[in-house]
Amino acid sequence: MIFSSKLKYNLYWTEKIMVKFNLIEVVNGFYRYEIFPEGDESRREIFEFNPSTRELKRNDPPRYGFDYVSKCIINLKNADGSLKESGQVVWY
């Protein structure tokens, strides 16, 4: 019984969630990104983010039961402080 419950616990924490992102353009200080929850291009969302003012613009509220945009914004910066052009964020 103990081994069985440990196995369930380990399987639960190995589940990954991810979002891919690509920079589309920069206009008036706003970086426009497209994101793909779970890497699925049919679930594309677009948001704009101004890193100087921390202002976020988006057309739609979170559509898939989770706010992928917020998770993406937290991970947009490179080590030198610039914003990434593309990438993915994975969390457990």
Buried (B, 14 or more C-beta within 10 A) or exposed (E): EEEEEEEEEEEEEEEEEBBBBBBEEEEEEBBBBBBBBEEEEEBEBBBBBBBEEEEEEEEEEEEEEEEBBEBBBEBBEEEEEEBBEEBEBEEE
